[in-house]
């Protein structure tokens, strides 16, 4: 598994080092898009974490109720 990850990264490094300069720049619109992408990623991660926590809590409550019902029988 690890070698399958290292090889493409090494090949990309070699390829990137052989390329010529792009003479590119980042204007205000590009910076705005990058900031929006970062904010969107953070918001998505927060919502995903909340949903996962709620599902995990519901699962453990369900398991605990199931054990309590078995012990009283």
Secondary structure, DSSP 8 states (H G I E B T S, - for coil): -HHHHHHHHHHHHHHHHHS--------HHHHHHHHHHHHHHHHHHHHHHHHHHHHHHHHHHHHHHHHHHHHH-
